[in-house]
């Protein structure tokens, strides 16, 4: 039988601040991908440089410059807007062969998470109790109560890839691919399964190997942890470790708590309170970009 986790008995109704900006040239494209396709559309329409992207207002990366600085894009001068979108979709399909093209296209409707930076790294943070997703369904259950698994993997994918996927869309994908456990949250197989589907690497890490965990965080990887009874949950709950502090403590993203997310934590506390047993390689999964 598959093991599941994520059902929370207490809902903390905290709303995170949205970072959707007005001025993004292509709605739904963020990060490096946003910058690239803003360049393409700008070239297609012959806009005069220099120009500046306001992608940072939507949580993406700032980009500015003149056409002379981007000679590799001169072949795009005659691209139409439709052509630029088609080129993007073809590129995404090649990079994510395990995902259907229509699913990739649907990600344009996702809202961006809040970009958190601390210690050695950063993460695109989603709160499962955000009003934009709390009452939406993960299978037959509300994301705000049972959606920590999809919310955690939405953070992982939106941080480590050039895709933006919110908890609603990740919950939809997880349900359609058999990772929903009725009134129990997610099957533990969601973590490695989602990593593979979104072209990421996933490795199991023994609870006692804290040196490997620190090394992974220093390298920019993320660690999904299934927590057991303690400060994070009274049942089972997924969180994501994303950075190291100068003090040696870790930073984490808890999809059910801004308060816990904004704290620094002793790694020993996390290893102590993690589930004593988790299926499919848990309770610690190191997720990283494929080399």
N, C-alpha and C positions, 0 to 999 in steps of 0.2 A: 504493500500500500504506500502511496506517495505521502510524504509528510507535508503539512501545510503550516503557514504562520501568517499573522497579520490581522487577526480579529481583535479589535480594541474595545474594551468594555466602557471606556470613558472617552467621549468626544470633546476635544478642546477646540472650541470654535474661534480660531485665530485666523485673521485674514492677512495674507502677505501683500505687500505693495507691488502693484503691477508695473512693469517697466516698458510697456508698449509705447513707442514714440510715434509722433506724427511727422512724417517726412522721409520715411523709409521708401526707397524707390520701388523695391519689389517686396510686397507684403509676404511674410513667411520665410524669408531668407535671412539668415543671421550668420555672424562670425565670418570666417574666411570666405565662405561661399557667398555671403551677402556682398562682400567687397568685390569679389570677382565678377558677379553678374551685374552689379551697378556699373562697373567699368564697361562691361559688354554693351549694356543698354545705352550708356553714355556715348560710346563710340558709334553705335548703330545710328544714333540720331545726330551725330556730329556736334555734340555739345562742345563749347569752347572751354579749354582748360586755362588756368588751373581750376580744379573744382575740389570740393571737400565732401566726404561722406559723413552723414550723421548716424552711421550705424551704431555708434556707441550709445545713442539715445534709446535704442531698442535692446541693448545688452550685447551687441556685437562688438567688433573690433574697429577702431578708427582707421581710416585710410584716406590719404590725400596725395595729390601729385598731378603731373601733367602727362599728356599722351606720350611725350618724348621719353618718359620714364618707364613706359610699358610697351616697348617695341614688339614684344611677343604677341600683343593683342591686335596688331594692325590688320590682321586678316579678318577681324570681326567688323570692320568698318561698314560692310554691306549687310550685316545681319539685321534681320527684322526682329521686333520684340518676340514674335512667335518663334523665330529661329533660335533666339537666345534661350528661351524656355525649353525648347526641344533639345538643345545641346546640353543643357543642365540635366534634364531628365535622363538622357542617354548616359551621361557621365555617372549619375547616381546609380543607375541600373547596373552599370559595370562594377561599381565599387561595392554595391550591396546586392549580390546575386541571389541571396536567400530571401529577399523581400520583393513582393509583387510591385510592378511599376505603378499601378493605380494606388497602392498603399503609400508609396513614396510621394506621389503627387499630393495625396491628401494631407501630408504633413505641413503643407503651406498654411493650413488653417490653425496650426498649433500656436499657443501663446508662449512667449519666452519666459523662462524662470528668472529668478533674481540672481545676478552674478555675485558670488561671495568669494572674497580673497582673504586668505590668512595663512601664516606660516609659509610653507614651501610651495603651496599650490592654491588652486581655486576650484570652484564647482558651480554649476548652474543649478540653483536650488528651487525645488518645488515643495509646496506645503499641501498635503492631501486634504486639509480642511479649508483651503482657499475656496472662496465662494464660486469660483469658476469650475471647480471639479468636485467639491465635497458631496453634492447631491447626485452627481452623475454615477452611472452604474459600472461596477466591475462584476460582470455576470449578472446576478440578481441582487447584488449587495452594493450599498453606497461606498464610493471611494473614500469618503471622509472617515469611515469606520474600518473598512477592510482593505483599503488600497495602498498599504505601505509598500508592498512588493512592487507593483507597477510604478509607484511614485519614486522609489529608490532607483529602479532601472531607467526611468525617464531622466533622472539626474545623471546617471552614469553615461547613457548614450548621448545626451545633449552636451555633456562635457568632453567626452573622448572622441566624438565624431564630428563631422560637419553638418549633422542633422539636428533639428530641434524637434523634440517630441515631448508633449506634455503628458501628465498622468492620465488624462482622458483617453488619448490615442494609444498610450502604452497599455492601459487596461483593456481597451478594445482588442489590441493585438494579442495580449496574454490570454484573454478569454477565448478568442478564436483558435488559439493554438494549444488549448487544453491545460492552462496553468491556473485556472480558477478553482478554488475549493470552497464550496458553498458554506457561507457563514464561518469560514475559517481563514479567509485571506487567500494566500497564494501557495501552490505547491513549491517545495524547495527547488525543484527542477527549473523554475523560472529563471534563476540567476544565470546558470551556465547556458540555458537554452536561449535566452535573450541575447547574451553576449555573442554566441555563435551566429545568431540570425543577423545581428547588426555588425558583423565582421570585426569583433573584438576578441582578444585572448582572455581566457579565464583559467586560473589555477587555484587549487585548494591549498590552504595554508594551515598547518597544525596550530592549535591554540597556543602552545608553548613557544613557537618560533617568532617571538616578538622582533628579533633582529631582522628577519625577512620582511615583516610588516613595515618596519621603519624604512628599510631599503626600498621597498615598493613605493611608499609614499614619497620618498626623496626622488624617485625616478619619474614621478608624475602619474603613477597608477592610482586607482581607487580601490578601496576594500569594502565590499558589502559584508555586513555582519548581521547574523540572526541573533537578536538579543533574547534572553530569557527573563525570568522574574527578577525584578530589581527596580532600579531608578527609571528604566525606560518603558517597562511594560509589566503587566501581571500575567501575561501569557506568552506571546511571541511577537516579535516586531523587527522589521528590517531597517537598518540605518546604513550610512555610507561614511567611511573615514576618508578624508581627502587631503589632509596636510599636517605637517609637523611644526611645532612652535620652537622658538629658541630655548625655551625652558625644558624641552623634551616631551611636553605633553602633545596630544593630538587634537586636531579639529575634526568635527564630524557634522554631517547633515542628517538631522532627524526629521523625516517627513511629517511627523505629528507634533513637533514642538519647536517654535522659534527660540524659546528660552534655552533649551538644551543645545540647540544648534549654535547659539551665541556664546557658549561656554568652552573653556579648554578642559580636556579630560586626560587623566592618567591612563595610559594604555593598559596598565594592569587592571584598572577598573573595568574596562571593556572586556578583556579576556576573562575576567572573573564572572561577569554577569552574562556573557554570551551563553546561548543554549548549550547544555551539556551534550546534546546530540542533534545533528541535523543531517538529513539525507542529501545525497548528490554532492558530496564534497564540502558541506558546510561544517561549522557555522561561519568560517572565514573564507571568502572568495576574493582573490586579487584579480581585478579587471584592468587590462591595459590595451593600448593600441597595438595592432598587429605590425610586426616589423616587415 
